[in-house]
Amino acid sequence: MEQKDIQEAIKLVRKGSKERKFKQTLDIVVNFKDLDLKNPAHKFKAEVVLPHGRGKPIKIAAFADGATAENAKKAGIEKILDKTELSKLATNKKETRTIANGYDFFVAQTDFMVDIGKILGAVLGPRNKMPQPVPPNVPLDAIVKRLEKLVRIRIVNQPLIHCRVGTEEMSDEQLVANIDAILSMIYSKTPKHEENIRSVCVKTTMGKSIKIGAPVKADDGGEEQ
């Protein structure tokens, strides 16, 4: 996919986007073809570090105690749950959903992971938010900095990926580079690489989508995603 086509689609998205009272994200929607989702080899999960970041601050929660909890605080992680607080979530489905929806990423002390799987797996798993395990006494600063630029993508049950690539305040060049990084990862994971891509659309949070490579007028175009 040519970078000039990606940039043209971004320009059309900007042109057709109404001014909002909040900073809109820019997303891509990738539709696939010729994937047999009954075949495990055609499914994948991946993490992409965006060259220019996500464009918005992220919220991280940690499951930890002792030294790991202290390291989490030093790294700027505000929400920290120890084993007692984790256990309480087993009987509070409303709070588990609130936590799952309220944070972008989770990290966890390694010896918490079994309990997290039992208590929160059914909530965090479908949201692609299972925690990153953190060994004891490992400084979390580098992990936090990586998560600030990270997006997770996956194909599981539907031949489609909907993924954040930045915000409307970022430059066209930054957004193009971020989109290119995501597409490169997708090409590396699909069996026929770029041939498995049916279409890629770009859209703002509240806007219509524009198909990359087939520009349309922003006030007409694109399917809503």
Summary of the structure (lengths in Angstrom):
residues: 225
radius of gyration: 19.1
end to end distance: 20.8
largest distance: 56.5
contacts: 695
relative contact order: 0.28
helix: 40%
strand: 24%
